[in-house]
């Protein structure tokens, strides 16, 4: 009986040690550094926790002390063999370039110049360059003269009369005619002389003519001839053409005789701005005056 108890204790201790050592042996660690340095060296053994002493059996007497079981040897870890590196293929030879017709020498880079320093080959001219020669300016075109057309002829036997209407004067004509008689010519000259005295006066000339509705162009041209005849008389009286407005309406007359010309004189401030000032006598030059200063009027010259 005494020989069986130690055998049982040894068997239990061995089984417990094996149970504790199996999980530690299953864990395999690889140290790449160690493999690279010395692949033939065995891997470091994992630390195995000490086996706990088996508890004493209940049936054993105090005088019989069980012997401590021998520690089992740890199992060696499997060696991890590193795979051999794949052999590098030699690089493919590049295709030979065709021979160049002529070797081009490499372009030389310009010398670097630091900021704030002048290059060594900088040459400063002794005198500034000459001013470029500019072509002469084109001469200003001549001003368009205010050409006064010749007044239309006065026909004594031409039909027509002068009628005063609210806001203006009405002049009648014979059908299919643009001739003026002495009465209508005198009325136009009087209107022109009065309008020439007022720089803000504008004369509106509205002409009409009778004709067939199937041919509106013929009455329109006849009304334009009558308006141009009235404008020629007004310009001969002194009214500039910029202050005479013509309207040839043909058969569009609403009330009154169909063959007529209505003249309406109105006042316009725009006509004052558009009318150039009349030429006056030249003013004496002021001594010691700047070229762009306007001449002073009624002021004594500076000392």
C-alpha positions in Angstrom: 0.0 0.0 0.0 2.8 2.3 0.8 4.3 1.8 -2.7 1.1 2.5 -4.5 0.5 5.9 -2.9 3.7 7.6 -4.2 3.0 6.1 -7.6 -0.5 7.6 -7.7 0.8 11.0 -6.5 3.5 11.0 -9.2 1.0 10.1 -11.9 -1.4 12.9 -10.8 1.5 15.4 -10.7 2.7 14.4 -14.1 -0.9 14.7 -15.6 -1.3 18.2 -14.0 2.1 19.3 -15.4 1.3 18.1 -18.8 -2.1 19.9 -18.7 -0.4 23.1 -17.8 2.4 22.8 -20.4 0.2 22.0 -23.4 -1.3 25.5 -23.9 2.1 27.2 -23.5 3.6 24.8 -26.0 0.8 25.5 -28.6 1.8 29.1 -28.7 4.6 29.6 -31.2 6.4 32.9 -31.4 8.7 33.9 -34.2 11.4 36.5 -33.8 12.4 37.7 -37.3 15.5 39.4 -35.9 16.8 36.2 -34.4 16.1 34.3 -37.6 18.0 36.8 -39.7 21.0 36.9 -37.3 21.4 33.2 -36.6 18.9 30.9 -38.3 20.6 27.7 -37.0 20.2 28.8 -33.3 17.3 27.2 -31.6 14.5 29.4 -30.5 14.3 30.6 -26.9 12.2 28.3 -24.8 9.1 29.7 -23.3 9.0 30.1 -19.6 6.9 27.3 -18.1 5.2 28.2 -14.9 6.2 26.0 -11.9 3.9 23.2 -11.2 1.9 23.5 -8.0 2.6 20.9 -5.4 -0.1 18.2 -5.1 -2.1 18.2 -2.0 -1.5 15.4 0.5 -3.7 12.4 0.4 -6.3 12.1 3.1 -5.5 8.4 3.8 -1.8 9.0 4.3 -0.4 9.3 7.8 1.5 12.3 8.9 4.7 10.3 9.2 4.5 9.4 5.6 5.6 12.5 3.7 5.1 12.2 -0.2 8.1 12.8 -2.3 8.1 15.8 -4.6 7.6 14.8 -8.2 10.2 15.5 -10.8 9.6 18.4 -13.1 8.7 17.4 -16.6 11.0 18.6 -19.4 9.4 21.3 -21.6 8.8 20.2 -25.2 10.9 22.0 -27.7 9.1 24.4 -30.0 8.9 23.6 -33.7 11.4 25.5 -35.8 10.0 28.0 -38.3 11.9 27.9 -41.5 11.9 31.1 -43.5 11.1 30.8 -47.1 14.0 31.5 -49.5 13.8 34.8 -51.3 12.6 34.6 -54.9 15.4 35.0 -57.3 15.3 38.4 -59.0 14.9 38.3 -62.7 17.6 40.2 -64.6 16.2 43.5 -66.1 15.2 43.3 -69.8 17.6 45.1 -72.0 16.2 48.4 -73.3 15.9 48.7 -77.1 18.8 50.4 -78.7 18.0 54.0 -79.7 18.6 54.9 -83.3 21.8 56.9 -83.9 21.2 60.6 -83.8 21.9 62.5 -87.0 24.0 65.1 -85.3 24.8 65.4 -81.6 23.3 68.5 -80.2 25.4 70.1 -77.5 23.6 70.8 -74.2 22.3 74.3 -73.8 24.3 76.2 -71.2 22.1 77.6 -68.4 22.4 81.3 -67.7 24.5 82.3 -64.8 22.5 82.7 -61.6 22.2 86.2 -60.3 21.3 86.9 -56.7 18.8 89.5 -55.9 20.4 92.9 -55.1 23.6 92.1 -57.1 24.3 93.1 -60.7 25.8 90.5 -63.1 29.4 90.9 -64.0 28.8 91.4 -67.7 26.3 94.2 -67.2 27.1 97.3 -69.4 25.6 100.6 -68.7 25.3 103.0 -71.7 26.9 106.4 -71.2 23.8 108.2 -72.5 20.1 107.5 -72.5 18.6 106.2 -75.8 17.2 108.7 -78.2 13.5 109.4 -78.2 11.6 107.5 -80.8 10.4 109.5 -83.8 6.7 109.6 -83.9 4.8 110.3 -87.2 3.2 113.7 -87.4 -0.4 113.8 -86.3 -3.0 113.9 -89.0 -4.5 117.2 -89.8 -7.9 117.8 -88.4 -10.6 117.5 -91.0 -12.2 120.8 -92.0 -15.4 121.7 -90.4 -18.5 121.0 -92.5 -19.8 124.4 -93.6 -23.4 125.2 -93.1 -24.4 125.3 -96.7 -27.6 127.1 -97.3 -29.6 125.6 -100.2 -30.9 128.0 -102.8 -34.5 129.2 -102.1 -37.1 127.7 -104.4 -38.5 129.8 -107.2 -41.6 131.9 -106.5 -44.4 131.3 -109.0 -46.9 134.1 -109.1 -49.7 132.0 -110.5 -49.2 129.2 -108.0 -52.2 128.4 -105.8 -51.8 128.7 -102.1 -52.6 130.8 -99.0 -51.5 131.5 -95.5 -53.8 130.5 -92.6 -53.1 131.3 -88.9 -54.0 128.3 -86.8 -53.7 127.8 -83.0 -50.0 127.2 -82.2 -48.6 127.9 -85.7 -49.0 128.9 -89.3 -50.5 126.8 -92.1 -49.5 127.2 -95.8 -51.6 125.5 -98.5 -50.5 124.3 -102.0 -52.1 123.3 -105.2 -52.7 119.6 -105.8 -49.6 117.8 -107.1 -47.5 120.9 -106.8 -44.8 122.2 -104.4 -44.5 125.8 -105.8 -44.6 128.8 -103.5 -46.4 132.1 -104.4 -45.3 135.5 -103.2 -47.7 135.3 -100.2 -46.5 132.0 -98.9 -42.9 132.8 -99.5 -43.2 136.1 -97.5 -44.9 134.2 -94.6 -42.1 131.7 -94.5 -39.4 134.4 -94.4 -41.2 136.2 -91.6 -41.3 133.0 -89.5 -37.6 132.4 -90.2 -36.5 135.9 -89.3 -38.3 135.7 -85.9 -36.9 132.3 -85.1 -33.4 133.3 -86.0 -33.4 136.0 -83.3 -34.2 133.4 -80.6 -31.4 130.8 -80.1 -33.9 128.5 -78.3 -36.4 128.5 -81.1 -37.0 125.3 -83.0 -39.3 125.1 -86.1 -41.3 121.9 -86.8 -42.3 121.6 -90.4 -45.1 119.0 -91.0 -46.0 118.4 -94.6 -49.0 116.5 -96.2 -50.1 115.7 -99.7 -53.2 114.2 -101.4 -53.1 111.1 -103.5 -54.5 107.6 -104.0 -54.3 105.2 -101.1 -53.2 102.4 -103.5 -50.0 104.4 -104.2 -48.8 105.9 -100.8 -45.2 106.5 -102.0 -46.1 109.3 -104.5 -47.9 111.5 -101.9 -45.1 110.9 -99.4 -42.5 112.2 -101.9 -44.6 115.2 -102.8 -45.0 116.1 -99.1 -41.2 115.8 -98.7 -40.7 118.3 -101.6 -43.0 120.8 -99.9 -41.1 120.4 -96.5 -37.7 120.9 -98.2 -39.0 124.0 -100.0 -40.1 125.5 -96.7 -36.8 124.6 -95.0 -34.8 126.4 -97.8 -36.7 129.6 -97.2 -36.2 129.4 -93.4 -32.5 128.8 -93.8 -32.3 131.7 -96.2 -33.9 133.8 -93.4 -31.1 132.9 -90.9 -32.4 129.7 -89.1 -29.7 127.0 -88.9 -30.6 123.6 -90.2 -30.0 122.0 -86.8 -33.1 123.8 -85.5 -35.5 122.8 -88.3 -37.2 119.4 -88.0 -39.1 118.0 -91.0 -41.9 115.4 -91.1 -43.3 114.2 -94.5 -46.5 112.3 -93.7 -48.1 112.0 -97.1 -51.9 111.3 -97.0 -52.0 111.0 -93.2 -53.8 114.4 -92.7 -56.6 114.1 -90.2 -58.3 117.5 -90.4 -57.8 120.5 -92.7 -56.8 120.6 -96.4 -54.8 117.6 -97.6 -52.2 119.7 -99.5 -50.6 121.8 -96.8 -47.6 122.5 -94.6 -48.0 123.3 -90.9 -45.2 125.3 -89.2 -45.0 125.2 -85.4 -42.3 127.2 -83.5 -41.3 125.9 -80.0 -38.7 126.8 -77.5 -36.1 124.1 -76.6 -33.1 124.5 -74.2 -31.4 121.6 -76.1 -31.3 123.9 -79.2 -29.3 126.5 -77.1 -26.6 123.9 -76.2 -26.5 122.6 -79.8 -26.1 126.1 -81.4 -22.4 127.2 -81.5 -21.8 130.7 -80.1 -21.3 133.4 -82.7 -17.7 134.4 -83.3 -16.7 137.5 -81.3 -13.7 139.9 -81.4 -10.4 138.4 -80.1 -9.7 139.2 -76.5 -6.3 140.7 -75.5 -3.8 138.4 -73.9 -3.1 138.7 -70.2 0.6 139.0 -69.3 2.2 136.3 -67.1 -0.9 134.1 -67.6 -0.6 130.3 -67.8 -1.4 128.8 -71.3 -4.4 126.9 -70.0 -5.9 129.7 -67.8 -9.0 131.4 -69.3 -8.5 135.1 -69.9 -9.9 137.2 -67.1 -12.7 139.7 -67.9 -12.8 143.0 -66.2 -9.9 142.2 -63.8 -6.6 144.1 -63.6 -3.5 142.1 -64.5 -1.4 140.8 -61.7 1.5 142.9 -60.6 
